[in-house]
């Protein structure tokens, strides 16, 4: 039966006859078809298997709807490597340019020509093409290399800004964005200048993407159920042929080995073609080892807040006042005291304390401010709609304890605000102390200048990496909370998403871009103190990586760590992958026995992540001079506590541009150091003009004999 069929991704060996000509595409297609059984094994069905995608660039393989029995038959055929059912990845659900130090007609933005001529491919939920963020006023035509297209009903919608729109979910026939996430992320990456942008009059100003003169190519790979990895592979496969410069993904899944990870597989193929792949780190923080998109050839970006608050307050009957945030600031709101209502009292329905749909039917809610718990699988906007439908006058959402001081600002449907868990407990204590608890909500509008910013958001996924602990991830953090950007409609019931990686794209080779961004990142906040996490404590290295992106400094880094593609073979063999697994990634036959393996930390990466026990460890790095031809750099070392760090040589003397010099770093555990825990430090190369910083993460291990 048709219902027995599921979509499998099938990896096969490359046909020996395949050559790099146009005919090879036909050869591949027929090679893939040779693996498909002629009929479906299920009795009573004469339907043929359905080949969905034939991959050309990202891997040797295809996606097809097959039964488990058919896959077992396929496994017997020569050239078969592996097959797995497709999995669904999840979406990582604007003051930003000026917060990042980007000012119109000044400095980096002007010097880089606002991204002119760059083609950014966005894999997401599609786009709303009529939004003013996608106007092509003042835009040049796309570069001659562009081979992409606008599908179906988009042929009249595309212009010199929106130059491509394609859809890959088989169930969808249009790149139209029915969710909002894709429109939001695309406008944040390359939206045109839109004057007077605001949410209910708040955060008013000029909304603009980070590269406003860049071209956008949209690849719709997600719908309401998520993002199928077969579609993601197909979209990146097409984007490579289309001619994009940058690929941006705000989606991912849990950590799996790189050879089975569709994003890692396809990102490697993109990197081979000179395409930077920038991905969000994930929305599973603040817990350790929750990262997505960990491969060293991907720029992995965690999320922080910015220095703007959309402030609201709640005042209790005892005159206690608490601050929160909301993007809903009604102009005609009458801030008067109303009774408070706690739906968790006498609750028999699990969703009731979380204000789930159809859980608030009490007549007594009418005219009251309802106190709802965050979470419970209920979107924050939906909580407000439930309260409004029940006749509530307002809503207070109490955060979870783990979310600390991370406060989202949503475009609610009624007067509401989101407050911290600590403040919420005080409100509940007050409600329990009086028979007639009352409160009033007031709106203060947009407040700019939060000196704690940037703060790592609670939801930003953390390291250490599971797939490759010897590579420090995330690489950087960037703005990803409460960002004003385009939505398909004027105000919809949407939440802000992890769109941090849109702020990190520049015109360089992938490894050079990554290095420049990482070594120039900020490690302090606006108050010049160490960057904080959601608890307002100094953030650790596995939360911020190298630090917060600083585009102006990244434009001129001085030195870069250039990870060459050939370096990945000894690195992957060093992960103890089999020859076939490494070959799957590199798309060629390899023999790790003939390759000198390197430990992960030996990869020429701009940061260090090691597990250190009794035996000292030495690693080599190569830096390339991209600053001043004749320059001298001296090293500064901030050794992680309990660790000795020695760098040789301690000075680097350059005589010309593009010159490469090597240095060695030796890490030794001190006698008095602890036998567990994480120690962090850095080493920094400084000249008269430049400062090039590499963070060091050390996981301390027991010394033999303890």
WOLINHU-V957673 format. One line per field, one symbol per residue. psi: psi as a letter, one per 40 degrees, with the letter a starting at -180 (. if undefined). A space follows every 10 residues. Layout:
# WOLINHU-V957673
psi->???
This chain:
# WOLINHU-V957673
psi->ideehihihh hiihhdehig iddddddddd dddeehidih dhiehehiih hdhhhdddih aihihiiddd dddddehheh dihihiihii ig.fedddde ehhhehbddd deffehehhh hhhaeaigde idefifhehi iiideheaih ibeedediae dgeihihdhd eieiehhedd dddddddddf iihhiehihf eifiahhiid geeiihhhhh eiadeahhdd dddddddddd ddfidihhhf iiaihiidee hddddddddd ddeehhhhii difeifiife iifeieeihh hiiiiafhhg hiihhideeh hiiaiiehgh dfhhgihiii hheehfhehd eddefihfeg ehdedheihh hiiiaeehid ddddddddde eidiihhhii ddebehhihi gieihiihii dddddddddd deeieghiii hiheahhifh eeiihhideh iiaiiddgde hhiidiiihe hfhhaiidid higiiiigfd eeefhigiid ddddddddee iieiadefii hiaeefihii dedebeahhg dddddgecii hhhiddeddd dddeefiidd dddddefihi hddehhiiid eeigieihhi hhbdhihhii ihihhebhdh ihhihhhghi hehhhhhhie ihhieiieih iiiihhhhhi deiieiihii aiihhhaddi hhhhihhhhh iiihe.
